[in-house]
Amino acid sequence: MRDFFGSQIGRRVKAVAAAALSGVLALSAASAWATEGGTSSYPGGSSQFYGAGFPPIPGTYMLSQSNYYSANRLNDGNGNKIPIDFSIKTYSETIRILHITNLKLAGADVVTQLVVPLVHGNLSVMGHGDTQTSVADLTGTLGLTWHFGPHNVVVGLDFTGPTGRYKKENALNIGTNHWSLQPTLGYKYFDPEGFELSVVPRLVFNTKNTATDYTSGNELYVDYAVGWNFGPTKVGLVGYAYQQFTDDKGRGVGSDGNRGKAFAIGPSLTYSFTPALHVSGSWQRELVAEHRTQGNSLWVNFGVKL
């Protein structure tokens, strides 16, 4: 589930549709992508300190998350840079509307959410590429959240549909043209005058892209955040770990199934004007990337209770 205030932003499209550039990339580069075109229905690291942080008060909340992702490195299955002229840049703005209902189930609050991302992306490979701007795939959430003093526990399910713009012949696509089902767990420890920890594992099960007859492998993301609260200010480290655990299926898949792997980390700063109004930002560097791009993400977040 896109735990409150934290996820799905920016569908940072990381160079979608490598097959459309196969004549330019040559076989060595075309086989570098994990999942189709190197993209995923979930942008790792987007939860930050919001992971499993659902407020205990019923009502409607909004989070605006802006993201800039850039990379000029495409890695092979061993994490080595492929020697080609490559660049990907994506700018995204995602509005997330969360509603905490008055319903209770097994002692938990029942929550729902709608995630609407808008993405502008630019891809360049050896002097060829594409630029696209579109609403990306929409996501709906249904979940449960328990509050035990400083401990929060979340169980949820995200449904992401193929609503974003997609054309098989494009070098870059904002949409993925397939469904994904994402069961999620989340744990958060919060001391308003001290230590804070958030850990959010998420599975991503992908269906087939019928336009290309390609099925991206299933994935595991673990977003994390650890930090300290100093009154209204929070400082810490955030990031994500990623492992694709089943093979891609389709044209151009290598003997290793094009399974991707990644790890990112970076600093985060949050300031809370009130418990229902805050701003935050983080910078995350991908230190490990296999069958994927390796780059940097900048996040700026604004949350408020409506």
C-alpha angles and dihedrals in degrees: 000000000000091000111220116294091356131091152018092056121146103359085224094209097207099203107319121203106026088171090070088060097043092116089058101036098047121214097293093060097037090059092051098082121100111208113005110316092350093281134123138197088241127054107221117231096025096117095067110157091340093073110123088351100130112159115244092226119090115239144086122297134185131205124190113199121185119192137186118190125182135174136166095181129082114188132206126226091283094052094255121138116255107229100238134114101260137162136167126180127175131181118193141178118193127187114202121191115195125187121195105200130210089242122112127202121181088342094306131117114247111229135186132190144186120204119199115182127187116197137189113191137181123193127185126179119175091334095314128096149107145257123215137173122191148126105276129220113310123231132207125196137202118181153147127232129192125198119205106172106283091356125089124187124190133190119181151145129227125200116199117189133197095256098127123097112276135171122172093221094054119106088213128032130185094200125059097214093224140083125249131196116205122189110192140190125192139186128189133180113194129184108174090209099038147359124022130186133178128182122176121178116192133184119208117201112191130203126210124286098231093198093063102020087235126137118198116219122256117266145209122210125183113190115193140183132182126179152120133262120225103184107290092352126084125189128181151110126288137178145113145256120218135192128171105215104187130047126262113246121213146054117343098015112151129224091267091057091247089271111182130216132184145164128192136180138171148143125288134196127190132182122191116203089183132347087267099043127054146138129214142171140189141184118212128192121200104226095175128036130162122180086357145083117275116215149111136286129205117197129192117183134188120187131185141163110240 
